[in-house]
């Protein structure tokens, strides 16, 4: 029989489908104490097998019709009359796929018997038949109902899958993380050519914390200066603008003993600590170090009374 020729291929394909579906469902469905994961895995595998059976039936049906059509063409070509449906033929044992096709795929009423179920309705030559729905359509409809029940249980009643509201919350949380990462990347793109003073209280607070952890050892807890220069007066050695400060922090002053902090601080952190240092001007801490360098004035300031930054 033709179906026997395809049997090994069908079985191999069935094994591949069930294995793939099993792995996918096991990965997608989290394990829990009540064993719901195993139940859903089994349900998906059963659905896969049923769907595979339908595919087999379609292939077998198509193959049978095509074979019959080709035989009829060859018979007509050579003038051979094929036996009619009513002719006495030797019984042939039907294989599994043939029986399956007749039971779950073929119409309950053969086309040759449609005259027996024709109703009196006739509209412009279009006759109405009192026929049942095709078995393949009914079986597919039942399969969709079973699938819908499993879907509703998993995503709405069982509490294991994510419904639309949960998916929305999850997507929003993911979007917030991506936005934070994008902003962090933008902040770390700061360099001495585009750096600007930050005035946000939170950012200045972070800058103060960085200053006290890494800068106070040389410049004092209040910027009064110890080994390093005083940050509270108007005198600067390497310039007192935000870009000057950022550049000094980033590259350091090796001949004066100040290391380059670019390998230990992110650009955004250097911007914050530089902005915090600018707020120390005029604070007059106790025991300030003597002035070093020259008085620095911001020549780019638009107004004469603009705050001169350290």
N, C-alpha and C positions, 0 to 999 in steps of 0.2 A: 504494500500500500504506500501511497505517496507520503502520508503522514509519518510512517515509520522511518522514512529517509531523513526527515527533519527532527526526529525525536532526540538524538544526542545533542543537536544544536539547541533545541528548546530547553532541555534539562540543564545544559551549561549556562544558557542565558538566565534561567530561573535561579540557579545558584549564585550567579554574579549579582543579580538584582537584589535578592534577599540579603546577601552579605553586605552590599553597599548600603541598603536601607537600614540594616541593623546597626552598622557603624555610625551612620548619620544620626539616627534617633538616639542611640546611646550617648553620643557626644552632646546632642542638643538638649536632652532631657536630664535634669539633675537627679541624682540618686537621692532617695529619701527613705525614712524609716518604714513607711507603710507599703513600700514596694511598688509605688505607682509607676516608677520608671520602667520596671519590667512589664507591667501591664500595657503601657503605651507602646513599648517596643514590640510586644506580641501583636497588638492591634494593627500597627503599621505594617508589620510583616504579613499578616493575614490579608490586609488590603492590597499589598503588593502582589501576593500570589493570585488573588482574585483578578486583579487587573491584568496580570500576565496570562491567565487563562482566557480572558476576553481577547487579548492580542492573538493568542494561538488560534482561537476560534475564527477570528477574522482572516488570518493567514490561510488556514485550512479551507475555509469557505471560498476565498478568492482563488486558491489553487485549484479546487475542485471545479469551479465554474469555468475557469480558464482552460483547464484540461478538456472538459466536456465540449467547450466551444471549438477548440482546435481539432478534436476528433470529428466533430460534425463537419467542419470545413474540409478536412481530408476526405471524409466519406463522400460528401457531395462532389468533390473534385474528381474522384475516381468512380462515381456512379454507384456507390455501395449504399444500400438502404439499411439504416440502423434499426434495430428492433424497437417497436413501440413500447410504451409504458405497460401495456396490457399483455405483451408477449410473455410467454413462459420462459423464465430464466432460471438457471441453476442458482440456488441460494448461496450467497457469499457471506462468509462470516465478517462482521464489521468490527473494526478495531476500536480502541478506546476513544480516539479523537473523533472518529466518525459518529459514534454514539453521542459524544459530548456535543458535537456540532448540531445534530438533529434535535437534541433535547433543549439546548440553551441558545441556539442561534437561528435555526430555520423557522420560517413562519408556520404557525399551526395548520394553516390551510394552504396546500400547494396551489401554485398559480393555475394549474390545469383544472382545479375544482372551484375556481372563483365564480363560475356561473351558478353554482348551487347556493351561494350566499349573496347574490346580487339583489338589492332592494328595488322597489318600484321607482325610486327616484332616478330621473334621467334629465340632466340639464345640458342641452346642446351636445349630446353624445357622451357626456361625462357621467359615468355610472357610479352609484354609491354602493359600497360593499359593507356587509355586516361582519367585519373581520376584527380579530383581536389585535392588540398592539404586538409588534414583533418581540419575541422573547429577549433578544439582545438588548432592546431598548428598555424593557422592563427590568432586566438584570442590572443594567447600568444605573437606572434610576434608584433601585434598591441599594446599590453600592454607594451612591452619593448620599443617601439618607444615613447609612451606617457611618460613613466618613464624617458627616455633619454632627452626628451624635458624639463621636469621639472627639471631634474638634471642640464642640461646645463644652464637653466635660473637662477637657484639658485646659482650655484657655479661660473659661468663665465659671464653671462650677467647682472644679477640683482645686483651684487656687495655685496651680503649679506653673502654668504658662503666663506670659505677660499679655494682659489685655491692652486695648488701645490707650487707655489712660496711663498705664504703667510704662508702655513703650514711649509715650510722649515725655514722661518725667525722665526716663532714661536718656532719651535724645537731648533733652534740655541740659541735663547734667554733663553729657558728653560735649555738647556745644560750649558750655561754660569752660570746661577744661581746655578745649581747643583755643578759645578766645584768650584764656590766661597764658597759654603757651605762646600764642602769637604776640601778645603784648610783651611777654618776657623776652622774646626774640627781638622785638623792636627796641626794647630798652637796652639790650646788650649790643645794639648797633651803634650806640653812642661812642664818639671819639672826640679828640681835642678840637676838631674842626666844626662840630655841630652841637657840642654840649651846651646846655643852658642851666640856669639856676632853678632848682626845684624849691617850691614854697609850701608844699603840702606838709601838714604837721606830722603825718605818719612817716613820710619819707625822711623828713628832718630828724625824727626820732630814731629811725634806723641809722641815719648818718652819725648821730651822736653816739649810739652804741658801738658802731664800728670805730669811731675816733677813740673812745675810751679803751677799746680792746687792743687796737694796733698802733695808735698814734700817741696816746698819752704818755707812754714811756719816755719819749723824747721831747714832747711838746707840752707836757703837763695836763692834768685832768681838766683844767679850765682854759687851756690854751695859753697859759702864761709863759711857756717856754722853759726848757731845762737844758738838755743837750742841744735840742733844736731851737729854732727861732720862736719868738713871741708872735702869736696870731691876733693879739687884741689891740695892737697899736696900728699906726698908719704906714709903718715901714715894711718893705718887702725886698727880698733878695732876687727872686726870679719872677716877679710880677704878681699882682694881686687880683687879677680877673679870674672868672670861672674857668676860662680856657687855660690860663696860665697854671692855675692850681691843679686842674685835671691832668695836664701834661706833666707837671712835676710829680704828682702821685703815680702816674702811670709809668713813667720812665725812670723816676728816682733821680738822685744826685750822687752818683757813686763816689766822687772825689770828696764829698762832704759826709759820707757815711750813710746816706739815705738810700735804701734799696728800692728797686722798681717793684711796685705792687701789682703790676698787670698780671702776674702769674698766680696771685693769691686772691685778688678781688675782681669781681665782674665789673664791666663798664658802668652798669647802673649803680653798683655800690660805690664806685669811685665818684660818680656824679653826686650821690647823696652825701658822702662825707665831705666833699669839696664845698657843697652848698651849706652844710652845717658849719664848716670853718668860717665861712663868710659872715655868719651870724655872731661870731665872737668879737668882732670889732667894737671897741668902745665899752666892753664889759668891765674893764678895770679890776681884774682879779688881784688878790694879794701876792706880793713878791713877784712882780712881773720882771721878765728878763729885759736887759737893756736893748734898745732898738738896734736892728741890723738892716743893712741895705739902705734904700732910699724911700722917700715918701712916694707912694704910688697913687696916681689919679687916673680915673677912667676917662680917657679922652673921647671915647665914643658916646659918653653919656649926653643925652639931649639937653638936660637942664643943669645949671651950675650947682644946684643943691642936691643933685642925685647922690645917693649913698655910695661912697667909695668903698669897694669891697676889698678885703685883705688879700 
